[in-house]
């Protein structure tokens, strides 16, 4: 496309990065992501979120976390989708403590946990041997029923 003179914008790169991540071609997605600056383009929240999702799905949580921090340092602030994506990555790798730190940060920023992550967290709670502080943190963002009780009590 570039050779044919098509002026590519970040949206077009997002489509390609997303496709490569979904096709498990993370190296290609990473190369495209890293080439944006040389093309005069800045990744947006969708670009970062897609890369974070791709990294999480490959179990590269350390790299996903570094990118999550870097996005904010670059002036691109995570949204609810970004938070839920990285939280899902940590939960999927049974790193509940790290996930809960992000849940607290997300809630403090005014975002909500999505239904998918809520059900994963409830599943974690039903597993024996989990950290007891998990229940207290979850109460902060779970809605109360008509009797003032949380669903997890």
DOROGU-698748 format. One record per atom (N, C-alpha, C): residue in one letter; x, y, z; atom name. Coordinates in steps of 0.1 Angstrom, whole numbers. Atoms other than C-alpha are relative to their C-alpha. Last residue first. Layout:
BEGIN
+---------+-------+-------+-------+-------+
: residuo :     X :     Y :     Z : atomo :
+---------+-------+-------+-------+-------+
:       a :     X :     Y :     Z :    CA :
...
+---------+-------+-------+-------+-------+
//
This chain:
BEGIN
+---------+-------+-------+-------+-------+
: residuo :     X :     Y :     Z : atomo :
+---------+-------+-------+-------+-------+
:       x :     1 :     2 :   -15 :     N :
:       x :  -212 :  -121 :   505 :    CA :
:       x :    -8 :   -12 :     2 :     C :
:       x :   -10 :     9 :    -4 :     N :
:       x :  -201 :  -121 :   468 :    CA :
:       x :     0 :    -3 :    15 :     C :
:       x :     3 :    14 :     6 :     N :
:       x :  -233 :  -106 :   454 :    CA :
:       x :    10 :   -10 :     5 :     C :
:       x :    -7 :     3 :    13 :     N :
:       x :  -228 :   -76 :   477 :    CA :
:       x :    -3 :   -14 :    -4 :     C :
:       x :   -10 :    10 :     0 :     N :
:       x :  -254 :   -69 :   504 :    CA :
:       x :     7 :    -1 :   -14 :     C :
:       x :   -13 :    -6 :    -4 :     N :
:       x :  -274 :   -37 :   509 :    CA :
:       x :    12 :   -10 :     0 :     C :
:       x :    -2 :     1 :   -14 :     N :
:       x :  -307 :   -56 :   510 :    CA :
:       x :    13 :     6 :     5 :     C :
:       x :    10 :    -8 :    -7 :     N :
:       x :  -317 :   -45 :   475 :    CA :
:       x :     1 :     0 :    15 :     C :
:       x :    14 :     3 :     4 :     N :
:       x :  -285 :   -58 :   460 :    CA :
:       x :    -9 :     8 :     9 :     C :
:       x :     7 :     6 :   -11 :     N :
:       x :  -251 :   -40 :   462 :    CA :
:       x :   -14 :    -4 :    -5 :     C :
:       x :    12 :    -7 :    -5 :     N :
:       x :  -230 :   -34 :   431 :    CA :
:       x :    -7 :    -8 :    11 :     C :
:       x :    12 :     8 :     2 :     N :
:       x :  -195 :   -48 :   429 :    CA :
:       x :   -12 :     7 :     5 :     C :
:       x :     5 :    -2 :    13 :     N :
:       x :  -167 :   -22 :   427 :    CA :
:       x :   -12 :    -8 :    -4 :     C :
:       x :     0 :   -14 :     4 :     N :
:       x :  -155 :   -18 :   462 :    CA :
:       x :    -7 :     3 :   -13 :     C :
:       x :    12 :    -6 :    -5 :     N :
:       x :  -166 :   -53 :   472 :    CA :
:       x :    -1 :    15 :    -4 :     C :
:       x :    11 :     2 :    10 :     N :
:       x :  -140 :   -66 :   449 :    CA :
:       x :   -12 :     7 :     5 :     C :
:       x :    -2 :    -9 :    12 :     N :
:       x :  -112 :   -51 :   470 :    CA :
:       x :   -12 :    -1 :    -9 :     C :
:       x :     2 :   -14 :    -4 :     N :
:       x :  -126 :   -67 :   502 :    CA :
:       x :     2 :     9 :   -12 :     C :
:       x :    14 :    -2 :    -3 :     N :
:       x :  -129 :  -102 :   486 :    CA :
:       x :    -3 :    15 :     3 :     C :
:       x :     7 :     0 :    13 :     N :
:       x :   -94 :  -101 :   472 :    CA :
:       x :   -15 :     3 :     2 :     C :
:       x :     2 :   -14 :     3 :     N :
:       x :   -80 :   -93 :   506 :    CA :
:       x :    -7 :     2 :   -13 :     C :
:       x :    13 :    -6 :    -6 :     N :
:       x :   -87 :  -129 :   516 :    CA :
:       x :    -2 :    15 :    -3 :     C :
:       x :    -4 :   -11 :    -9 :     N :
:       x :   -60 :  -141 :   490 :    CA :
:       x :   -13 :     6 :     6 :     C :
:       x :    -2 :   -14 :     6 :     N :
:       x :   -74 :  -172 :   473 :    CA :
:       x :     3 :    10 :    11 :     C :
:       x :   -14 :    -4 :    -1 :     N :
:       x :   -70 :  -207 :   488 :    CA :
:       x :     4 :    14 :    -6 :     C :
:       x :    -6 :     0 :   -13 :     N :
:       x :  -103 :  -221 :   476 :    CA :
:       x :    15 :     4 :     0 :     C :
:       x :   -11 :     9 :    -1 :     N :
:       x :  -117 :  -211 :   443 :    CA :
:       x :     6 :     1 :    14 :     C :
:       x :     5 :    13 :    -4 :     N :
:       x :  -151 :  -195 :   444 :    CA :
:       x :    11 :   -10 :     1 :     C :
:       x :     5 :     1 :   -13 :     N :
:       x :  -135 :  -161 :   445 :    CA :
:       x :    -5 :   -13 :     5 :     C :
:       x :   -12 :     0 :    -8 :     N :
:       x :  -116 :  -167 :   413 :    CA :
:       x :    -4 :    -1 :    15 :     C :
:       x :    -6 :    14 :     1 :     N :
:       x :  -148 :  -176 :   395 :    CA :
:       x :    12 :    -1 :     9 :     C :
:       x :     9 :     9 :    -8 :     N :
:       x :  -164 :  -143 :   408 :    CA :
:       x :     5 :   -14 :     0 :     C :
:       x :    -4 :    -2 :   -14 :     N :
:       x :  -133 :  -125 :   394 :    CA :
:       x :    -9 :    -8 :     9 :     C :
:       x :   -12 :     6 :    -3 :     N :
:       x :  -138 :  -141 :   360 :    CA :
:       x :     4 :     2 :    15 :     C :
:       x :     3 :    14 :    -1 :     N :
:       x :  -175 :  -132 :   360 :    CA :
:       x :    13 :    -8 :     3 :     C :
:       x :     7 :     3 :   -12 :     N :
:       x :  -166 :   -96 :   367 :    CA :
:       x :    -3 :   -15 :     2 :     C :
:       x :    -9 :     0 :   -11 :     N :
:       x :  -140 :   -96 :   340 :    CA :
:       x :    -7 :    -3 :    13 :     C :
:       x :   -10 :    11 :     2 :     N :
:       x :  -164 :  -106 :   313 :    CA :
:       x :     9 :    -1 :    12 :     C :
:       x :     7 :    12 :    -4 :     N :
:       x :  -191 :   -82 :   326 :    CA :
:       x :     9 :   -12 :    -1 :     C :
:       x :    10 :     5 :     9 :     N :
:       x :  -168 :   -52 :   324 :    CA :
:       x :    -5 :   -13 :     4 :     C :
:       x :    -4 :    13 :     5 :     N :
:       x :  -151 :   -36 :   353 :    CA :
:       x :   -11 :    -5 :    -9 :     C :
:       x :     7 :    12 :    -6 :     N :
:       x :  -160 :     0 :   356 :    CA :
:       x :     6 :   -12 :    -6 :     C :
:       x :     4 :    10 :    10 :     N :
:       x :  -140 :    33 :   349 :    CA :
:       x :    -6 :   -12 :     8 :     C :
:       x :    14 :    -1 :     4 :     N :
:       x :  -140 :    64 :   371 :    CA :
:       x :    -4 :   -10 :   -10 :     C :
:       x :     0 :    -9 :    12 :     N :
:       x :  -102 :    68 :   375 :    CA :
:       x :   -14 :     1 :    -6 :     C :
:       x :    -4 :   -14 :    -4 :     N :
:       x :  -103 :    54 :   410 :    CA :
:       x :    -1 :    10 :   -11 :     C :
:       x :    12 :    -6 :    -7 :     N :
:       x :  -122 :    24 :   396 :    CA :
:       x :     3 :    14 :     5 :     C :
:       x :    10 :    -2 :    10 :     N :
:       x :   -93 :    17 :   371 :    CA :
:       x :   -13 :     7 :     7 :     C :
:       x :    -4 :   -12 :     8 :     N :
:       x :   -66 :    21 :   398 :    CA :
:       x :   -11 :     4 :   -10 :     C :
:       x :     2 :   -12 :    -9 :     N :
:       x :   -85 :    -3 :   421 :    CA :
:       x :     4 :    12 :    -8 :     C :
:       x :    14 :    -2 :    -2 :     N :
:       x :   -89 :   -28 :   392 :    CA :
:       x :    -2 :    12 :     9 :     C :
:       x :     6 :    -7 :    11 :     N :
:       x :   -53 :   -24 :   383 :    CA :
:       x :   -14 :     3 :     1 :     C :
:       x :    -7 :   -13 :    -1 :     N :
:       x :   -41 :   -34 :   418 :    CA :
:       x :    -6 :     9 :   -12 :     C :
:       x :     7 :    -8 :    -9 :     N :
:       x :   -66 :   -62 :   416 :    CA :
:       x :     5 :    14 :     2 :     C :
:       x :    13 :    -4 :     6 :     N :
:       x :   -51 :   -76 :   385 :    CA :
:       x :    -8 :     9 :     9 :     C :
:       x :    -3 :   -10 :     9 :     N :
:       x :   -17 :   -76 :   401 :    CA :
:       x :   -12 :     5 :    -7 :     C :
:       x :    -4 :   -12 :    -8 :     N :
:       x :   -30 :   -95 :   431 :    CA :
:       x :     3 :    11 :   -10 :     C :
:       x :    12 :    -8 :    -5 :     N :
:       x :   -49 :  -119 :   408 :    CA :
:       x :     4 :    12 :     8 :     C :
:       x :    -7 :   -11 :    -7 :     N :
:       x :   -19 :  -131 :   388 :    CA :
:       x :   -11 :     9 :     5 :     C :
:       x :     2 :     3 :   -14 :     N :
:       x :   -36 :  -164 :   377 :    CA :
:       x :     8 :    10 :     8 :     C :
:       x :   -13 :     6 :    -4 :     N :
:       x :   -23 :  -160 :   341 :    CA :
:       x :     0 :    -2 :    15 :     C :
:       x :    -2 :    12 :     8 :     N :
:       x :   -59 :  -154 :   328 :    CA :
:       x :    13 :    -7 :     4 :     C :
:       x :     9 :    11 :    -5 :     N :
:       x :   -65 :  -130 :   356 :    CA :
:       x :     3 :   -13 :    -7 :     C :
:       x :    -5 :     5 :   -13 :     N :
:       x :   -35 :  -110 :   345 :    CA :
:       x :    -8 :   -11 :     7 :     C :
:       x :   -12 :     7 :     2 :     N :
:       x :   -46 :  -109 :   309 :    CA :
:       x :     6 :    -5 :    13 :     C :
:       x :     3 :    13 :     5 :     N :
:       x :   -81 :  -100 :   319 :    CA :
:       x :    12 :    -8 :    -3 :     C :
:       x :     5 :     8 :   -12 :     N :
:       x :   -68 :   -71 :   339 :    CA :
:       x :    -3 :   -14 :    -4 :     C :
:       x :   -12 :     4 :    -7 :     N :
:       x :   -48 :   -60 :   308 :    CA :
:       x :    -4 :    -7 :    13 :     C :
:       x :    -8 :     9 :     8 :     N :
:       x :   -79 :   -60 :   286 :    CA :
:       x :    12 :    -5 :     8 :     C :
:       x :     6 :    13 :     0 :     N :
:       x :  -102 :   -45 :   312 :    CA :
:       x :     8 :   -10 :    -7 :     C :
:       x :     0 :     6 :   -13 :     N :
:       x :   -79 :   -16 :   317 :    CA :
:       x :    -5 :   -14 :     0 :     C :
:       x :   -14 :     3 :    -3 :     N :
:       x :   -75 :    -9 :   280 :    CA :
:       x :     2 :    -7 :    13 :     C :
:       x :    -4 :    12 :     8 :     N :
:       x :  -112 :   -12 :   274 :    CA :
:       x :    14 :    -4 :     3 :     C :
:       x :     6 :    12 :    -7 :     N :
:       x :  -120 :    12 :   303 :    CA :
:       x :     4 :   -12 :    -8 :     C :
:       x :    14 :    -1 :    -3 :     N :
:       x :   -96 :    38 :   288 :    CA :
:       x :    -5 :   -13 :     7 :     C :
:       x :     9 :    12 :     2 :     N :
:       x :   -59 :    41 :   290 :    CA :
:       x :   -14 :     3 :     2 :     C :
:       x :     5 :     5 :   -12 :     N :
:       x :   -43 :    76 :   286 :    CA :
:       x :    -9 :   -12 :    -3 :     C :
:       x :    12 :     7 :     5 :     N :
:       x :   -21 :    85 :   256 :    CA :
:       x :    -6 :    -8 :    12 :     C :
:       x :    11 :    -9 :     1 :     N :
:       x :     4 :   111 :   267 :    CA :
:       x :   -13 :    -6 :    -5 :     C :
:       x :     1 :    -7 :    14 :     N :
:       x :    35 :    92 :   259 :    CA :
:       x :   -12 :     8 :    -2 :     C :
:       x :   -12 :    -9 :     1 :     N :
:       x :    41 :    84 :   296 :    CA :
:       x :     0 :     8 :   -13 :     C :
:       x :     4 :   -12 :    -8 :     N :
:       x :     5 :    70 :   296 :    CA :
:       x :    12 :    10 :     0 :     C :
:       x :    11 :    -8 :     7 :     N :
:       x :    13 :    47 :   268 :    CA :
:       x :    -3 :    12 :     7 :     C :
:       x :    -5 :    -9 :    10 :     N :
:       x :    46 :    37 :   284 :    CA :
:       x :   -10 :     8 :    -7 :     C :
:       x :    -6 :   -11 :    -7 :     N :
:       x :    29 :    23 :   315 :    CA :
:       x :     5 :    10 :   -10 :     C :
:       x :    11 :    -6 :    -7 :     N :
:       x :     6 :     0 :   295 :    CA :
:       x :     6 :    13 :     7 :     C :
:       x :     7 :    -8 :    11 :     N :
:       x :    36 :    -9 :   272 :    CA :
:       x :   -12 :     8 :     6 :     C :
:       x :    -9 :   -10 :     4 :     N :
:       x :    56 :   -20 :   303 :    CA :
:       x :    -6 :     9 :   -11 :     C :
:       x :     0 :   -10 :   -11 :     N :
:       x :    26 :   -39 :   316 :    CA :
:       x :    10 :    12 :    -4 :     C :
:       x :    13 :    -7 :     0 :     N :
:       x :    22 :   -57 :   283 :    CA :
:       x :    -1 :    11 :    10 :     C :
:       x :    -1 :    -9 :    12 :     N :
:       x :    59 :   -66 :   282 :    CA :
:       x :   -13 :     8 :    -1 :     C :
:       x :   -10 :   -10 :    -3 :     N :
:       x :    57 :   -81 :   317 :    CA :
:       x :     1 :    11 :   -11 :     C :
:       x :     6 :   -10 :    -9 :     N :
:       x :    24 :   -98 :   308 :    CA :
:       x :    10 :    11 :     4 :     C :
:       x :   -11 :    -9 :    -1 :     N :
:       x :    38 :  -117 :   278 :    CA :
:       x :    -4 :    12 :     9 :     C :
:       x :    -5 :     2 :   -13 :     N :
:       x :    14 :  -146 :   281 :    CA :
:       x :    12 :     9 :     3 :     C :
:       x :   -12 :     9 :     1 :     N :
:       x :     8 :  -147 :   244 :    CA :
:       x :     7 :    -2 :    13 :     C :
:       x :     4 :    13 :     6 :     N :
:       x :   -28 :  -135 :   249 :    CA :
:       x :    12 :    -9 :    -2 :     C :
:       x :     6 :     8 :   -10 :     N :
:       x :   -14 :  -107 :   271 :    CA :
:       x :    -4 :   -14 :    -5 :     C :
:       x :   -10 :     5 :    -9 :     N :
:       x :     9 :   -95 :   244 :    CA :
:       x :    -6 :    -8 :    11 :     C :
:       x :    -8 :    10 :     7 :     N :
:       x :   -19 :   -94 :   218 :    CA :
:       x :    11 :    -5 :     9 :     C :
:       x :     8 :    12 :     1 :     N :
:       x :   -42 :   -76 :   242 :    CA :
:       x :     8 :   -11 :    -6 :     C :
:       x :     0 :     5 :   -13 :     N :
:       x :   -15 :   -50 :   250 :    CA :
:       x :    -8 :   -13 :     0 :     C :
:       x :   -13 :     6 :    -2 :     N :
:       x :    -9 :   -45 :   213 :    CA :
:       x :     0 :    -6 :    14 :     C :
:       x :    -2 :    12 :     8 :     N :
:       x :   -46 :   -40 :   207 :    CA :
:       x :    13 :    -7 :     2 :     C :
:       x :     9 :    10 :    -5 :     N :
:       x :   -50 :   -16 :   236 :    CA :
:       x :     2 :   -13 :    -8 :     C :
:       x :    -6 :     5 :   -12 :     N :
:       x :   -20 :     5 :   225 :    CA :
:       x :    -8 :   -12 :     5 :     C :
:       x :   -13 :     6 :     4 :     N :
:       x :   -34 :     9 :   190 :    CA :
:       x :     7 :    -7 :    12 :     C :
:       x :     3 :    13 :     7 :     N :
:       x :   -69 :    16 :   203 :    CA :
:       x :    12 :    -8 :    -3 :     C :
:       x :     4 :     9 :   -10 :     N :
:       x :   -56 :    43 :   227 :    CA :
:       x :    -4 :   -14 :    -5 :     C :
:       x :    11 :    -5 :    -9 :     N :
:       x :   -38 :    60 :   199 :    CA :
:       x :    -4 :   -11 :    10 :     C :
:       x :    10 :    10 :    -4 :     N :
:       x :    -4 :    53 :   184 :    CA :
:       x :   -11 :     6 :     8 :     C :
:       x :     0 :     4 :   -15 :     N :
:       x :    13 :    84 :   171 :    CA :
:       x :   -11 :   -10 :     2 :     C :
:       x :    13 :     3 :    -6 :     N :
:       x :    21 :    87 :   134 :    CA :
:       x :     2 :    -3 :    15 :     C :
:       x :     6 :   -12 :    -5 :     N :
:       x :    51 :   104 :   117 :    CA :
:       x :   -14 :    -2 :     6 :     C :
:       x :    10 :    -4 :    11 :     N :
:       x :    60 :    73 :    97 :    CA :
:       x :    -7 :    13 :     4 :     C :
:       x :    -8 :    -3 :    12 :     N :
:       x :    91 :    68 :   119 :    CA :
:       x :    -8 :     4 :   -12 :     C :
:       x :    -7 :   -13 :    -2 :     N :
:       x :    69 :    70 :   149 :    CA :
:       x :     8 :     4 :   -12 :     C :
:       x :     9 :   -12 :     1 :     N :
:       x :    46 :    43 :   136 :    CA :
:       x :     7 :    13 :     1 :     C :
:       x :    -4 :    -9 :    11 :     N :
:       x :    74 :    18 :   130 :    CA :
:       x :    -9 :    12 :    -1 :     C :
:       x :   -12 :    -7 :    -2 :     N :
:       x :    72 :     3 :   165 :    CA :
:       x :     4 :     9 :   -12 :     C :
:       x :     2 :    -9 :   -11 :     N :
:       x :    36 :    -7 :   160 :    CA :
:       x :    12 :     9 :     2 :     C :
:       x :     8 :   -10 :     5 :     N :
:       x :    43 :   -23 :   127 :    CA :
:       x :    -2 :    11 :    10 :     C :
:       x :    -8 :    -7 :    10 :     N :
:       x :    72 :   -43 :   141 :    CA :
:       x :    -8 :    12 :    -6 :     C :
:       x :   -10 :    -8 :    -8 :     N :
:       x :    51 :   -53 :   171 :    CA :
:       x :     8 :     9 :    -9 :     C :
:       x :     8 :   -11 :    -6 :     N :
:       x :    23 :   -65 :   148 :    CA :
:       x :     9 :     9 :     8 :     C :
:       x :     4 :    -9 :    10 :     N :
:       x :    48 :   -85 :   128 :    CA :
:       x :    -8 :    12 :     5 :     C :
:       x :   -12 :    -7 :     4 :     N :
:       x :    63 :  -100 :   159 :    CA :
:       x :    -3 :    10 :   -11 :     C :
:       x :    -3 :   -11 :    -9 :     N :
:       x :    29 :  -108 :   173 :    CA :
:       x :    12 :     8 :    -4 :     C :
:       x :   -12 :    -5 :     6 :     N :
:       x :    18 :  -129 :   144 :    CA :
:       x :     4 :    13 :     7 :     C :
:       x :   -12 :     5 :    -7 :     N :
:       x :    -8 :  -148 :   164 :    CA :
:       x :    13 :     3 :    -6 :     C :
:       x :    -6 :    11 :     8 :     N :
:       x :   -35 :  -142 :   138 :    CA :
:       x :    13 :    -6 :     6 :     C :
:       x :    10 :    11 :     0 :     N :
:       x :   -54 :  -121 :   162 :    CA :
:       x :     4 :   -12 :    -7 :     C :
:       x :     1 :     5 :   -14 :     N :
:       x :   -23 :   -99 :   168 :    CA :
:       x :   -10 :   -12 :     1 :     C :
:       x :   -12 :     8 :    -3 :     N :
:       x :   -17 :   -97 :   131 :    CA :
:       x :     0 :    -5 :    14 :     C :
:       x :     0 :    13 :     8 :     N :
:       x :   -53 :   -86 :   124 :    CA :
:       x :    12 :    -9 :     3 :     C :
:       x :    10 :     9 :    -6 :     N :
:       x :   -52 :   -60 :   152 :    CA :
:       x :    -1 :   -14 :    -7 :     C :
:       x :    -5 :     4 :   -12 :     N :
:       x :   -20 :   -45 :   139 :    CA :
:       x :   -10 :   -10 :     7 :     C :
:       x :   -11 :    10 :     3 :     N :
:       x :   -33 :   -43 :   104 :    CA :
:       x :     5 :    -6 :    13 :     C :
:       x :     7 :    11 :     6 :     N :
:       x :   -66 :   -26 :   114 :    CA :
:       x :    11 :   -11 :    -2 :     C :
:       x :     8 :     7 :   -11 :     N :
:       x :   -47 :    -3 :   138 :    CA :
:       x :    -6 :   -13 :    -6 :     C :
:       x :   -10 :     8 :    -7 :     N :
:       x :   -23 :     6 :   109 :    CA :
:       x :    -7 :    -8 :    11 :     C :
:       x :    -3 :    11 :     9 :     N :
:       x :   -53 :    17 :    88 :    CA :
:       x :    11 :    -9 :     7 :     C :
:       x :    12 :     9 :     1 :     N :
:       x :   -66 :    38 :   117 :    CA :
:       x :     3 :   -12 :    -8 :     C :
:       x :    -1 :     9 :   -11 :     N :
:       x :   -31 :    53 :   123 :    CA :
:       x :   -12 :   -10 :     0 :     C :
:       x :     1 :    -7 :   -13 :     N :
:       x :   -31 :    68 :    88 :    CA :
:       x :     0 :   -10 :    11 :     C :
:       x :     6 :     8 :   -11 :     N :
:       x :   -18 :    54 :    56 :    CA :
:       x :    -1 :     8 :    12 :     C :
:       x :    -4 :    -7 :   -13 :     N :
:       x :   -13 :    77 :    26 :    CA :
:       x :    -7 :    -7 :    11 :     C :
:       x :    12 :    -2 :    -8 :     N :
:       x :   -15 :    53 :    -4 :    CA :
:       x :     5 :     6 :    13 :     C :
:       x :     2 :   -14 :    -3 :     N :
:       x :    15 :    59 :   -27 :    CA :
:       x :   -13 :     3 :     9 :     C :
:       x :     9 :    -6 :    10 :     N :
:       x :    15 :    25 :   -43 :    CA :
:       x :    -4 :    14 :     3 :     C :
:       x :    -6 :    -1 :    13 :     N :
:       x :    46 :    16 :   -24 :    CA :
:       x :    -9 :     5 :   -11 :     C :
:       x :    -9 :   -12 :     0 :     N :
:       x :    28 :    24 :     8 :    CA :
:       x :     7 :     2 :   -13 :     C :
:       x :     8 :   -12 :     0 :     N :
:       x :     0 :     0 :     0 :    CA :
:       x :     9 :    13 :     0 :     C :
+---------+-------+-------+-------+-------+
//
